Amino acid sequence: MSTSAFLIVHGWENRRPDGHWQRWLAGRLADDGHTVRYPQFPSPDEPRLEDWRALLRSELAALEGAERVLVCHSLAVLLWWTTDLGARQPDRVLLVAPPSPAVTRSHPEIAAFAPADGAPPVNGTRAVRLVGTDDDEYCPGGHAAVHGEPFGVDVDVVPGGRHLDLPAGYGSWPSVLAWCTDPAVRITGR
């Protein structure tokens, strides 16, 4: 029986498509006997922050395991950063390709998700890893410079990985799977 439980949270305009690395990861973790939750968040094209916060809180409250791991992509990263989870914090968090606050604010559909300037992106969790790129259109300047360095977050940079999504070729992603079972693993490109 697994001692780890995983919650995988998608981003804006994502309907958990076949082939996406998050769907692949959910399947592989479940096949390996882990508890996995991979919910569809409501209205992914025009998400309401409070609806997404409520579902994130609910899903984390239902996540049972000796170690609770949250895996967020894109807008889901900002959701986690800006949601008060109280005692429901996961033990580990993987943050993948968050959009910059400026880009987030430039899209009316998701502007409410932008963190306040200076908001620390670690939300009380003791083990946080950020995976980003140097050429993501949603994060000009690169994830390390925009999100990692200012807040002291551990960053793995995937050169040329764009938004680390299906259009960028991210279906199966073995190093993410490896990190899920061993947080010492450094995440590399596909």
HUVEN-V852586 format. One line per field, one symbol per residue. ss: DSSP state (h for helix, s for strand, l for the rest). phi: phi as a letter, one per 20 degrees, with the letter a starting at -180 (. if undefined). burial: + if it has 16 or more other C-alpha atoms within 10 Angstrom, else -. A space follows every 10 residues. Layout:
BEGIN
ss: ???
phi: ???
burial: ???
END
This chain:
BEGIN
ss: lllssssssl llllllllll hhhhhhhhhh hlllssslll llllllllhh hhhhhhhhhh hhllllssss ssslhhhhhh hllllhhhll lsssssllll hhhhhlllll hhhlllllll llllllssss ssslllllll llhhhhhhhh hllsssssll lllllhhhll lllhhhhhhh hlllllllll
phi: .fddccddce dfmddlfgnf gffgfgffff fenefcdbfe eflfecfdgf ffffffffff fefdrfcdcd cdclgfffgf gddfdlfegf fccdddlfff gfffffdgfc gfefffgnff edlnffcccd dbcdbefebg onfffedfff dmefcdddfm elelcffene dfbgffgffg ebfffeedff
burial: ---+++++++ ++-+++---+ ++++++-++- ---+++++-- +--+--+++- -++--++-++ --+----+++ ++++++++++ +++-+--+++ ++++++++++ +--++---++ +++++----+ ++++---+++ ++++++-+++ -+++-+++-- --+-++++-- +++++---++ ++++-++--+ --+---+++-
END
